[in-house]
Structure formats: C-alpha cells, structure tokens
Amino acid sequence: MKSYHLHALSLACIILFSSGCARKNFFAKTPVVDQERYQQLKDASPADVDSVTVMAGKHYERNGFHNFFWGEHYRDVWATPVTVGVFDMKQAKGGLSVEKLGGGMQTTSLTLIDDNGFTYALRSLDKDPAGILPKFWRNTFVANVLRDQTSAINPYAAFVLPTMAEAAGIPHSKPELVYVLPSDTTFGEYSDKFQDRVFMIEEKYNDDRTLTPMLGNAVDIASSKKMLKKRFGDDDHFIDQREFARARLFDLLINDWDRHEGQWEWAVYDDGNNKTYRAIPKDRDNAFYKFDDGIIPWLFSRKWAIRKFETFGPRYKDVYALMMNASFIDNRALTELTAEDYQQLATELQASLTDDVIERAIRQFPPKVYDRLGEQTIRNLKSRRDLLPQAAQEFYLHLAKNPLVIGTDQEERFEVERLNDEETAVKVIRLSDDKQVYHRVFKRSETKQITLHGLAEDDEFEVKGDVNKGIRVVIVGGRGEDEIKDKSNVKSWRRKTIVYDTKRGTEIEFGPETVDKTTSDVRVHAFDREGH
C-alpha cells in the first residue's frame, strides 16, 4: 500500500475511534419543530390537521470542527423547517390500506393499495444504515459514522425530478412529502414504526394493476429479475436499449450513482410477435449527492477507495464512479448501442431539458430549501446538461471495452466477421425464424474483448476474416450441443479466438486463431442472469 494510503487510513482510524460508542439517541425525538405543537399532535387525528412544520433531520446538525473532518454535506437542508401535509390513510389517493411491510436494511416503507388495486410506496425520508452492519458493530462508533453520513443525501431531490423526467420522456413517479401523526393508528401492527415520522408517498409500478397512460400501451410491469429471466429464457423478449440508455444518461445528469438492477421496473409491450421492456426508474435517494466536502469523506471517495461516492457539481469529475453500482444491469441491457447513438441521445436530452424546464423543476424544492441551494443546483444542472455529450462519450467508452453479446435458452447463430484491422461485426440470428436480432460493428480502438454467450440449446458460432490486427473474441457456448467454426486469421503473435465450452457434445472447427479452453466441468459456461 502506498504511503499516502496508509496516512489516510491512519487519520481515519484516529478520528473514528475518537468518536466513541454509538449514540443511543442519535435521531431527534420528533421532527416537529414546535414542541408545544408536538404535544397537541399526540391527541390529534389526521382529519383535524392539514399540515405540520418539521425538520427532516435536525440530528445531522454539527459544529464546524466536525464538519471540517466529516463534511458539511446537506446538514443545513436536513435541518431546514419545511411545512408538509399530514398523511390520512382514509383520504389519501381516495383511501388506502396496508398491503405489506417493505424496506431494506436502511429505509422504513410500506406498500399501500387503493380500492382499484393500484399500489403506492410510503418510504421514510430519513434512513438508519446501522442495520447493514454486523450486530457487534451496531453499538460502536461505526454506527455513528454511517448514520452521520446520511447527511450527504439531499432529502428533497426526488421531489424536483419529475418535471425534468417528463420533459425528457422518461417514465417516473410523482412523490409527495407527508408527515404521519404520533397518534395515527391506521397502520395497525406497524403503527409504532410509522408514527411521528416524515415520509414520501409515490406510485409503485410493480404489476398490471399499476399501468397508467404515461406508459402508453404497456400490457404489464415486470421487475428486473423477471425481465432478465424472460430476456435470456425466450428468443422473443427484448430490452428497449435506446430508452434505457436515455434514462442512464439522465442518471448521469442528476449524479445518481446508485442505479443497480433493483432500482428499476420494466413496462412490458407486446406487438403480437415480440415483447419489449422499457425501463421505469425508481428510488431516487442519491440524486444530487454531496460527499467529498470533508477531509475523511474526501479521502474515502478517491479512486483507490470508495470511488462510487461521487459528488454532484457543475462538472462530471468521474463518470465511471457513477456507473459502478449499475454495471451488472448496464452490461446486460446496453449491448447494442454505438457511440453515435449516445451522442444523439445526449443531444435530444439537451434539447428537452431547457433552462425553463430546469428552473421550474428546482422550484419544486420547499421554499426555504430553494433559498439555500436552489440557484446553485440550477447552475450545476445547466452546466452538466451542456457537458452531457462528453459524459455520454465517456459512458459509452467504458461500456465498449468488454461488451457482452448474449443469446437465449433457444437456438441462435452468432456470426463474427473481422472486417478490417479496426472493425469487427457481430450478428445474432434467431434460428426459429432465421431473423437477425442483433447487429453491431465494434472498433478495436474502443473494444478489447467481445464475449459471446450462447446460454442453452444447440447454438452455432462462426468467426471469419483475415486481418493484421483484431479484437479478442471469447465464445462461451453454454448448455447444449454447440457447433463452433473459427475461420479467422489475425496476423499477430497472440491468438484472438478463445473457446469455453464442455468437451462433450461440442463440435469445434479449429483455425489458426483458436484457443481451446473446453473442459468436462459444466461451470465453464456459467452465466449470472439475474444478479445472484
């Protein structure tokens, strides 16, 4: 480890251990600003109270010494008084009832359902990340640190995004800010988890009950797990990669670094021959994230540390950091698009996200929050919009380095042609009707390796072309009796076609480029389909 890494780690440890044990009462007793008013609310009913003034996270307030080391983040925003509506289970959305308790290790949430079967998510604005720790560490300084760093999240970011998403043509929910009274017992057995807390309530797009006009002629909604299972299982299910790329560029714009496969639902469209999946983003907790404004977070967010914690600002300092958490879904759902496609999408987003759209969006902050950071947020967004083509190119180049071309559990033919020293074309033909379902020309200046996955059934692979230089092509046959022909020739010292498959049932026509990696171990063609 380099010396400056050791110095950084040592400094972090000194400050960490000086923090002592976890504070038993880390969170404020109540978010209500006026304590006299809070006492009155203990006996009030939702029908009697329209609104309450709260501070979403007064407990994040710290002195200058603490902020110097751990960052100012959005502490002032969490402690800004905001007037919010009171949640009324019987009146909200025409009347709701509890369907199930949800949430992960950090967020408290409920799925609520109306009389028509439409579902909504009620999610706590604040978080308690101590739950992700092993039990021993939950009562130590580590819990203090994790809880304190929640202040890097802008608690009101999600409320300003719908205006921009709508202008960009990206499906979205419309969250509302609400407060649950300390006397509210309509949550039944879960009442103690929800009373006297601030939440957002938003549409939860999770099945055909939640189809809306925004989704056009969609016939269903699927989770990422279900979508990927269908995409790789059947040869007539496809991802709308262009629209997913549009949504991912929007993620870059708003600096939302946490876009893993669990952060998406998928609207399903059926044209009678094929089913297509269009992404619906959800859980915008980390938009406008601000982390590196203290000595310790600055060190932790370096490229050699926790790189993904990228801070929102006027420039894209590290596009790859914003991609890290989404690498699994990106590598499976963004395999078709070219650099030209990304530039066109960036230009379209620039045209749709006008100054007026951005300004109207940020005006959706609560008034006192806007006073604190509205103008700076607008300037940052306008600058990032103007720089979006450069960010899109960097995004594309990261994806282009080691692309996956993935078949299905049905039969396909993969055709690879080394066109010249720079370009290699890949086609995938669906053998059930001999239809081409994939085509892309890769460039050696962008791509180091192309990996083909046949998955299951009897697939055919053919590589051809005589060139001086070329991209390495890896063939992973998958289950089934595959036929592999390598007719290519690359005039370089390292062979450029590598075959992974089981020996039994695989027919290989070797060429001068072939590297035989076949084995009797079926794990040779394992492929993670759903993120396990």
Sequence and secondary structure as in RCSB ss.txt:
>XXXX:A:sequence
MKSYHLHALSLACIILFSSGCARKNFFAKTPVVDQERYQQLKDASPADVDSVTVMAGKHYERNGFHNFFWGEHYR
DVWATPVTVGVFDMKQAKGGLSVEKLGGGMQTTSLTLIDDNGFTYALRSLDKDPAGILPKFWRNTFVANVLRDQT
SAINPYAAFVLPTMAEAAGIPHSKPELVYVLPSDTTFGEYSDKFQDRVFMIEEKYNDDRTLTPMLGNAVDIASSK
KMLKKRFGDDDHFIDQREFARARLFDLLINDWDRHEGQWEWAVYDDGNNKTYRAIPKDRDNAFYKFDDGIIPWLF
SRKWAIRKFETFGPRYKDVYALMMNASFIDNRALTELTAEDYQQLATELQASLTDDVIERAIRQFPPKVYDRLGE
QTIRNLKSRRDLLPQAAQEFYLHLAKNPLVIGTDQEERFEVERLNDEETAVKVIRLSDDKQVYHRVFKRSETKQI
TLHGLAEDDEFEVKGDVNKGIRVVIVGGRGEDEIKDKSNVKSWRRKTIVYDTKRGTEIEFGPETVDKTTSDVRVH
AFDREGH
>XXXX:A:secstr
  HHHHHHHHHHHHHHHTT S  TT S S SBS HHHHHHHTT  GGG  EEEE TTGGG   HHHHHHH  TTH
HHHTS EEEEE  TTTGGG  EEEEEE  SS  EEEEE TTS EEEEEESS  GGGGS GGGGGSHHHHHHHHGG
GGS TTGGGTHHHHHHHHT      EEEEE TT  TTGGGHHHHTTEEEEEEE   SGGG  GGGTT  EEEEHH
HHHHHHHH TTEEE HHHHHHHHHHHHHTT     GGGEEEEEEE SS EEEEEEE   TTTT    SSHHHHHH
TSTTS TT     SS S HHHHHGGGHHHHHHH SS  HHHHHHHHHHHHHHS HHHHHHHHTTS HHHHHHHHH
HHHHHHHHHHHTHHHHHHHHHHHHHSS EEE  SS EEEEEEE SSSEEEEEEEETTTTEEEEEEEEETTT SEE
EEE  SS  EEEEEEEESS  EEEEE  SS  EEEEEEEE SSS  EEEE BSTT EEE  TTEEE  BS GGGG
   SS  
